[in-house]
Amino acid sequence: MLLISPCGFPEFDYFGPMVQYFQFFARKLGWRYMGEILRPGGESLCDEQYQEMFGWYYNLVHQAGEQLINQGLITPEVQAGLRQDLFPGGPEAFRNEGNNYWMATMAKFGLTGKPPGQG
């Protein structure tokens, strides 16, 4: 069993309960748990303006796929690479990008207001 999942939030800890459940489920079924590819802030991967910046991540996903086919697992080194923050500056930089996008979209439609969760 391999778990692949995106998440809108920028932190990895949101995946914890799901990973534990899938590991448990694999054990109960007698299946081998091959690992996971988890991506917080995954929606950013669809944004054309970031494609060049995320090349390193796409390369790691490709390596993970090759390892799964050839070795049946993702090496700890590639797994660690996949867990790196997409945005330099970590979750805070991700939130800032999201807030900037929110404010630009609001301004585009002549609206005012703070981003969700900002009061």
Phi and psi restraints in degrees (value plus and minus 20) as a CYANA .aco file:
   2 LEU   PHI    -144.2  -104.2
   2 LEU   PSI     111.4   151.4
   3 LEU   PHI    -122.4   -82.4
   3 LEU   PSI     104.4   144.4
   4 ILE   PHI    -145.1  -105.1
   4 ILE   PSI     103.8   143.8
   5 SER   PHI    -173.5  -133.5
   5 SER   PSI     115.3   155.3
   6 PRO   PHI    -114.2   -74.2
   6 PRO   PSI     148.4   188.4
   7 CYS   PHI    -170.0  -130.0
   7 CYS   PSI     124.2   164.2
   8 GLY   PHI     -95.8   -55.8
   8 GLY   PSI     -48.4    -8.4
   9 PHE   PHI     -95.7   -55.7
   9 PHE   PSI     134.2   174.2
  10 PRO   PHI    -106.2   -66.2
  10 PRO   PSI     -20.0    20.0
  11 GLU   PHI    -127.3   -87.3
  11 GLU   PSI     127.2   167.2
  12 PHE   PHI     -93.9   -53.9
  12 PHE   PSI     -44.7    -4.7
  13 ASP   PHI     -85.1   -45.1
  13 ASP   PSI     -35.6     4.4
  14 TYR   PHI     -86.3   -46.3
  14 TYR   PSI     -40.5    -0.5
  15 PHE   PHI    -103.0   -63.0
  15 PHE   PSI     -35.6     4.4
  16 GLY   PHI     -67.9   -27.9
  16 GLY   PSI     -76.9   -36.9
  17 PRO   PHI     -81.9   -41.9
  17 PRO   PSI     -57.2   -17.2
  18 MET   PHI     -86.7   -46.7
  18 MET   PSI     -63.1   -23.1
  19 VAL   PHI     -81.3   -41.3
  19 VAL   PSI     -65.5   -25.5
  20 GLN   PHI     -80.5   -40.5
  20 GLN   PSI     -60.4   -20.4
  21 TYR   PHI     -84.2   -44.2
  21 TYR   PSI     -66.1   -26.1
  22 PHE   PHI     -84.5   -44.5
  22 PHE   PSI     -58.3   -18.3
  23 GLN   PHI     -83.5   -43.5
  23 GLN   PSI     -63.9   -23.9
  24 PHE   PHI     -80.6   -40.6
  24 PHE   PSI     -67.7   -27.7
  25 PHE   PHI     -80.6   -40.6
  25 PHE   PSI     -63.1   -23.1
  26 ALA   PHI     -81.7   -41.7
  26 ALA   PSI     -64.9   -24.9
  27 ARG   PHI     -79.7   -39.7
  27 ARG   PSI     -65.9   -25.9
  28 LYS   PHI     -82.2   -42.2
  28 LYS   PSI     -53.6   -13.6
  29 LEU   PHI    -108.0   -68.0
  29 LEU   PSI     -25.9    14.1
  30 GLY   PHI      55.3    95.3
  30 GLY   PSI       2.5    42.5
  31 TRP   PHI    -113.6   -73.6
  31 TRP   PSI     135.3   175.3
  32 ARG   PHI    -105.1   -65.1
  32 ARG   PSI     108.3   148.3
  33 TYR   PHI    -107.1   -67.1
  33 TYR   PSI      96.0   136.0
  34 MET   PHI    -109.2   -69.2
  34 MET   PSI     -32.0     8.0
  35 GLY   PHI     105.4   145.4
  35 GLY   PSI    -182.9  -142.9
  36 GLU   PHI    -168.5  -128.5
  36 GLU   PSI     132.7   172.7
  37 ILE   PHI    -141.3  -101.3
  37 ILE   PSI      88.1   128.1
  38 LEU   PHI    -134.8   -94.8
  38 LEU   PSI     119.8   159.8
  39 ARG   PHI    -158.8  -118.8
  39 ARG   PSI      76.7   116.7
  40 PRO   PHI     -89.5   -49.5
  40 PRO   PSI     132.5   172.5
  41 GLY   PHI      43.9    83.9
  41 GLY   PSI       8.9    48.9
  42 GLY   PHI     -83.7   -43.7
  42 GLY   PSI     -44.9    -4.9
  43 GLU   PHI     -80.0   -40.0
  43 GLU   PSI     -48.8    -8.8
  44 SER   PHI     -80.4   -40.4
  44 SER   PSI     -46.7    -6.7
  45 LEU   PHI     -86.2   -46.2
  45 LEU   PSI     -37.9     2.1
  46 CYS   PHI    -109.9   -69.9
  46 CYS   PSI     -30.9     9.1
  47 ASP   PHI    -102.7   -62.7
  47 ASP   PSI     100.1   140.1
  48 GLU   PHI     -77.9   -37.9
  48 GLU   PSI     -53.5   -13.5
  49 GLN   PHI     -86.6   -46.6
  49 GLN   PSI     -38.0     2.0
  50 TYR   PHI    -123.1   -83.1
  50 TYR   PSI     -22.6    17.4
  51 GLN   PHI     -75.6   -35.6
  51 GLN   PSI     -65.3   -25.3
  52 GLU   PHI     -85.3   -45.3
  52 GLU   PSI     -58.2   -18.2
  53 MET   PHI     -86.1   -46.1
  53 MET   PSI     -47.7    -7.7
  54 PHE   PHI    -116.4   -76.4
  54 PHE   PSI      -9.2    30.8
  55 GLY   PHI     -74.2   -34.2
  55 GLY   PSI     -61.4   -21.4
  56 TRP   PHI     -78.5   -38.5
  56 TRP   PSI     -58.7   -18.7
  57 TYR   PHI     -89.9   -49.9
  57 TYR   PSI     -64.6   -24.6
  58 TYR   PHI     -79.9   -39.9
  58 TYR   PSI     -57.9   -17.9
  59 ASN   PHI     -82.2   -42.2
  59 ASN   PSI     -60.7   -20.7
  60 LEU   PHI     -87.0   -47.0
  60 LEU   PSI     -58.8   -18.8
  61 VAL   PHI     -82.7   -42.7
  61 VAL   PSI     -60.8   -20.8
  62 HIS   PHI     -81.8   -41.8
  62 HIS   PSI     -65.3   -25.3
  63 GLN   PHI     -80.4   -40.4
  63 GLN   PSI     -62.0   -22.0
  64 ALA   PHI     -80.4   -40.4
  64 ALA   PSI     -63.5   -23.5
  65 GLY   PHI     -81.9   -41.9
  65 GLY   PSI     -63.8   -23.8
  66 GLU   PHI     -82.1   -42.1
  66 GLU   PSI     -62.3   -22.3
  67 GLN   PHI     -84.0   -44.0
  67 GLN   PSI     -60.4   -20.4
  68 LEU   PHI     -81.9   -41.9
  68 LEU   PSI     -61.5   -21.5
  69 ILE   PHI     -89.1   -49.1
  69 ILE   PSI     -65.3   -25.3
  70 ASN   PHI    -105.2   -65.2
  70 ASN   PSI     -52.6   -12.6
  71 GLN   PHI    -139.2   -99.2
  71 GLN   PSI     -34.4     5.6
  72 GLY   PHI      59.1    99.1
  72 GLY   PSI      -7.9    32.1
  73 LEU   PHI    -180.2  -140.2
  73 LEU   PSI     146.0   186.0
  74 ILE   PHI    -122.5   -82.5
  74 ILE   PSI     106.8   146.8
  75 THR   PHI     -83.7   -43.7
  75 THR   PSI     133.3   173.3
  76 PRO   PHI     -76.7   -36.7
  76 PRO   PSI     -53.8   -13.8
  77 GLU   PHI     -86.0   -46.0
  77 GLU   PSI     -65.4   -25.4
  78 VAL   PHI     -89.8   -49.8
  78 VAL   PSI     -60.1   -20.1
  79 GLN   PHI     -78.0   -38.0
  79 GLN   PSI     -63.2   -23.2
  80 ALA   PHI     -84.4   -44.4
  80 ALA   PSI     -59.9   -19.9
  81 GLY   PHI     -83.0   -43.0
  81 GLY   PSI     -59.8   -19.8
  82 LEU   PHI     -86.3   -46.3
  82 LEU   PSI     -40.5    -0.5
  83 ARG   PHI    -110.7   -70.7
  83 ARG   PSI     -17.4    22.6
  84 GLN   PHI     -90.8   -50.8
  84 GLN   PSI     131.7   171.7
  85 ASP   PHI     -84.8   -44.8
  85 ASP   PSI     119.7   159.7
  86 LEU   PHI     -88.2   -48.2
  86 LEU   PSI     -61.4   -21.4
  87 PHE   PHI    -118.3   -78.3
  87 PHE   PSI     110.5   150.5
  88 PRO   PHI     -77.1   -37.1
  88 PRO   PSI     109.7   149.7
  89 GLY   PHI      86.1   126.1
  89 GLY   PSI     -25.2    14.8
  90 GLY   PHI      50.5    90.5
  90 GLY   PSI    -177.9  -137.9
  91 PRO   PHI     -76.8   -36.8
  91 PRO   PSI     -53.7   -13.7
  92 GLU   PHI     -85.0   -45.0
  92 GLU   PSI     -62.2   -22.2
  93 ALA   PHI     -83.6   -43.6
  93 ALA   PSI     -58.8   -18.8
  94 PHE   PHI     -80.5   -40.5
  94 PHE   PSI     -66.7   -26.7
  95 ARG   PHI     -81.9   -41.9
  95 ARG   PSI     -60.9   -20.9
  96 ASN   PHI     -81.8   -41.8
  96 ASN   PSI     -62.5   -22.5
  97 GLU   PHI     -80.3   -40.3
  97 GLU   PSI     -64.4   -24.4
  98 GLY   PHI     -82.3   -42.3
  98 GLY   PSI     -63.2   -23.2
  99 ASN   PHI     -85.4   -45.4
  99 ASN   PSI     -60.3   -20.3
 100 ASN   PHI     -82.5   -42.5
 100 ASN   PSI     -62.0   -22.0
 101 TYR   PHI     -82.3   -42.3
 101 TYR   PSI     -65.0   -25.0
 102 TRP   PHI     -78.9   -38.9
 102 TRP   PSI     -68.9   -28.9
 103 MET   PHI     -84.8   -44.8
 103 MET   PSI     -60.2   -20.2
 104 ALA   PHI     -85.2   -45.2
 104 ALA   PSI     -60.4   -20.4
 105 THR   PHI     -86.3   -46.3
 105 THR   PSI     -63.1   -23.1
 106 MET   PHI     -80.4   -40.4
 106 MET   PSI     -65.7   -25.7
 107 ALA   PHI     -83.5   -43.5
 107 ALA   PSI     -57.5   -17.5
 108 LYS   PHI     -77.3   -37.3
 108 LYS   PSI     -54.4   -14.4
 109 PHE   PHI    -121.3   -81.3
 109 PHE   PSI      -7.8    32.2
 110 GLY   PHI      49.7    89.7
 110 GLY   PSI       6.7    46.7
 111 LEU   PHI    -127.1   -87.1
 111 LEU   PSI     139.3   179.3
 112 THR   PHI    -145.9  -105.9
 112 THR   PSI     139.3   179.3
 113 GLY   PHI     129.9   169.9
 113 GLY   PSI     139.5   179.5
 114 LYS   PHI    -107.3   -67.3
 114 LYS   PSI     136.2   176.2
 115 PRO   PHI     -81.0   -41.0
 115 PRO   PSI     134.5   174.5
 116 PRO   PHI     -73.4   -33.4
 116 PRO   PSI     118.9   158.9
 117 GLY   PHI      63.7   103.7
 117 GLY   PSI     -20.6    19.4
 118 GLN   PHI    -122.6   -82.6
 118 GLN   PSI      -6.0    34.0
